[in-house]
Amino acid sequence: MVRRKYRSQAGIVHDILEVLHEEGAMPATRIATYANLPYDRLKIILSSLEESGLIAKEEGGYVITEKGIEALTILRKSRKLLESLGFKL
Amino acid sequence: MNPQALIAVSVLISFFGSVISLYISRSLMRVGRVIGDKGLTLASIAMAVYGLTLLLEALVNSFAPARLAVHGRRPQELLSVLVNRGTLVAIPLYTLSYAFLAASHYVSGTAVEGSSRREREYAMIPLFILIFIDYNIIDLIVLAIAAIMVLGRYGSARLPTVLFYAILAASHSLAIGLLIASSSWWIIPASTILRGVAPVALLFSSYK
């Protein structure tokens, strides 16, 4: 039986926001490589993040917004607590 | 062993554990709301229910010393009943909290390989079996489901996670022990102390 691999949604969002914060504007295909996610799943998550105002779509691809930077700070601070509860980041 | 002293200690630790649980719940709710992770919101509800249940258990059990004082010398079995009231009220709520915890890992775990929508339906099963048998056994089963959910989703668990689940499992195993040793009244405050300590261990290991 093939074992599925899972990651917490918080971990995936953390990776996406982190790479956009570090590297700047980026197309979805490159984010998929950094976040280690299949493209179809990533597109769903990116739409949700865009809807929440954490990222925005510009000419060079997706960029992190001010709200996204705040979310990233909160995620960094909560990382150990989330991992203590069993959520894999 | 002095019943009043042990009950007082268990009530104090429960209050402390309750405050810590509510703090953790608030943090999880904040993160869940910011990034839109429903799994974290469920975990936040789980910790809030856990914290409020600890508080309820502590409040009801805090009247036990007065009841013991009024009734004076009593058979050990009756002591167990008197000390147990708060716990009896609280146990179903602990089950609910653990069910939310199991569901939170189910919802938050996102497949990064393969696909699985069908499994979501099984997450709520623990909620439907609450009323059938002894709640402590159910609590152990639901806790086991939550632990399996962590391992099944992520493949491994960190030491704080293991400690948190192990302490909770020990507290409910102790309570089951009361069925076998009904004269051991101290089992109830001892299991309450463990439930009060569990979230404290979680928080300390998070910030060390």
Interface residues (C-beta under 8 A of the other chain):
Chain A: V2 R4 K5 Y6 R7 S8 Q9 A10 I12 V13 N36 L37 P38 R41 S48 L49 S52 L54 E70 A71 I74 L75 S78 K80 L81 L82 E83 S84 L85 G86 F87 K88
Chain B: I24 S27 L28 R30 V31 V34 I35 G36 D37 G39 L40 A43 H105 S108 G109 T110 A111 V112 E113 G114 S116 V150 G152 R153 Y154 G155 S156 A157 R158 P160 T161 F164 L202 L203 S205 S206 Y207
